[in-house]
Amino acid sequence: MYRAIEDFVNEYTNEAKATQRVLDALTDASLAQRITPELRSLGQIGWHIATTIHEMISRTGLTFASPEGEEHAPASAATIASAYRSSVAAVLEAIQSQWTDAKLADSSDMYGEMWPNALTLRIFLSHEIHHRGEMVVLMRQAGLRVPEIYGPTREDWIERGMEPLV
């Protein structure tokens, strides 16, 4: 868990940049990509990431702007990417302006359980990373190039004249 707001801000800023690269790589046509008909599409997962920022973090009492239309993903990849960018900026500003480090120890009702705010931030970030991983698989299925996240992708290795590992 986080002991200082600055620690969360630094980690989330880096992870949000990676998520933004994933969202920016989507195309309108790719948003419909699914593993099976009953599971979320690539667009729905991207929209879920963008809207969960407000849905989850506002439960701690923080107030900040949220994207409209939380249930249905837009048909525009650019709209999803833009909504995420705005949501990230809004939540980071809210955390830094409305909380002090001491607020991380306060608890909030999160889905029927009391969680310390520091734990909520950890679970929130893990949730985003989890869904970003799902998106990467769907992006490959849709024929999109996956951006570098924690290291070079297969395509990056090839472009650098190196043999990608299997």
C-alpha positions in Angstrom: 0.0 0.0 0.0 1.0 3.6 -0.4 2.3 5.7 2.5 2.6 8.9 0.5 0.4 10.4 -2.2 3.5 11.2 -4.2 4.3 7.5 -4.4 0.9 6.7 -5.9 1.1 9.7 -8.3 4.5 8.7 -9.6 3.5 5.1 -10.1 0.1 5.8 -11.6 1.5 8.5 -13.9 3.9 5.9 -15.4 1.2 3.2 -15.7 -1.3 5.7 -17.2 1.2 6.6 -19.9 1.4 2.9 -20.8 -2.4 2.5 -20.8 -2.7 5.7 -22.9 -0.3 4.2 -25.5 -2.6 1.1 -25.7 -5.7 3.2 -26.0 -4.1 5.5 -28.6 -3.3 2.4 -30.7 -6.9 1.4 -31.1 -8.9 1.9 -34.2 -12.6 2.3 -34.6 -12.8 -1.1 -36.4 -10.8 -2.8 -33.6 -13.3 -1.8 -30.9 -15.6 -4.7 -31.8 -12.9 -7.4 -31.3 -13.9 -10.1 -28.8 -12.6 -13.4 -27.6 -16.2 -14.8 -27.4 -19.6 -13.2 -28.0 -20.5 -13.1 -24.3 -17.3 -11.3 -23.2 -16.5 -7.6 -23.4 -15.2 -6.2 -26.6 -11.9 -4.4 -26.9 -13.8 -1.1 -27.0 -15.9 -2.0 -23.9 -12.7 -2.9 -21.9 -11.1 0.4 -22.9 -14.2 2.3 -21.9 -14.4 0.4 -18.7 -10.9 1.5 -17.8 -11.6 5.1 -18.6 -14.9 5.2 -16.6 -13.8 3.1 -13.7 -11.4 5.9 -12.6 -14.3 8.0 -11.5 -16.6 5.1 -10.5 -14.1 3.6 -8.1 -12.1 6.5 -6.8 -15.1 8.8 -6.2 -16.2 6.2 -3.6 -13.4 7.6 -1.4 -15.1 11.0 -1.3 -12.9 12.6 -3.9 -14.7 14.9 -6.4 -13.7 15.3 -10.0 -15.1 15.2 -13.5 -16.1 11.9 -15.1 -16.9 10.8 -18.6 -20.5 10.6 -19.6 -22.3 7.4 -20.6 -20.5 4.9 -18.3 -22.4 1.9 -19.5 -21.9 1.9 -23.3 -18.6 2.3 -25.0 -18.5 4.9 -27.8 -17.9 3.8 -31.3 -14.9 6.0 -31.5 -11.4 4.9 -30.4 -10.3 8.5 -30.2 -13.2 9.3 -27.8 -12.2 6.5 -25.5 -8.6 7.6 -25.5 -9.5 11.2 -24.9 -11.9 10.3 -22.0 -9.1 8.3 -20.4 -6.6 11.1 -20.7 -9.1 13.5 -19.1 -10.0 11.1 -16.3 -6.4 10.5 -15.4 -5.7 14.2 -15.3 -8.8 14.8 -13.2 -8.1 12.0 -10.6 -4.5 13.0 -10.2 -5.4 16.6 -9.6 -8.1 15.6 -7.1 -5.9 13.3 -5.1 -3.1 15.9 -4.9 -5.4 18.8 -4.0 -8.0 17.1 -1.8 -5.9 14.6 0.2 -2.9 14.7 2.4 -0.7 11.6 3.1 -2.7 11.1 6.3 -5.9 10.6 4.2 -4.4 7.4 2.8 -5.1 5.7 6.2 -8.8 6.7 6.2 -11.2 4.0 5.2 -14.0 4.2 2.7 -16.9 1.9 1.8 -15.8 0.0 -1.3 -18.5 -2.3 -2.6 -19.7 -3.2 0.9 -16.3 -3.5 2.6 -14.2 -0.8 4.4 -10.9 -0.3 2.6 -8.1 2.1 3.6 -7.7 4.6 0.8 -4.2 3.4 0.2 -5.5 -0.1 -0.5 -8.2 1.3 -2.8 -5.5 3.1 -4.8 -3.5 -0.2 -5.0 -6.5 -2.3 -6.1 -7.5 0.5 -8.6 -4.1 0.4 -10.2 -4.0 -3.4 -10.3 -7.5 -3.4 -11.9 -6.3 -1.1 -14.7 -3.2 -3.2 -15.4 -5.3 -6.4 -15.4 -7.6 -5.0 -18.1 -4.8 -3.4 -20.1 -3.4 -6.9 -20.3 -6.7 -8.2 -21.7 -6.6 -5.4 -24.2 -3.2 -6.4 -25.5 -4.4 -9.9 -26.4 -7.5 -8.5 -28.2 -5.3 -6.0 -30.0 -3.1 -8.8 -31.4 -6.2 -10.7 -32.5 -7.5 -7.5 -34.2 -4.2 -7.2 -36.1 -3.0 -4.0 -34.2 0.5 -3.3 -33.2 0.9 -3.5 -29.5 2.8 -0.6 -28.0 5.8 -1.1 -25.7 4.7 -1.3 -22.1 7.3 -2.8 -19.9 9.8 -3.6 -22.6 10.1 -4.1 -26.4 7.4 -5.9 -28.3 8.2 -8.6 -30.9 7.9 -5.9 -33.6 10.3 -3.6 -31.7 12.9 -6.3 -31.5 12.6 -7.0 -35.2 12.9 -3.3 -36.1 16.0 -3.1 -34.0 17.5 -5.9 -36.0 17.3 -8.4 -33.2 15.9 -11.9 -33.1 12.7 -11.8 -30.9 12.5 -14.4 -28.2 9.8 -17.1 -28.6 
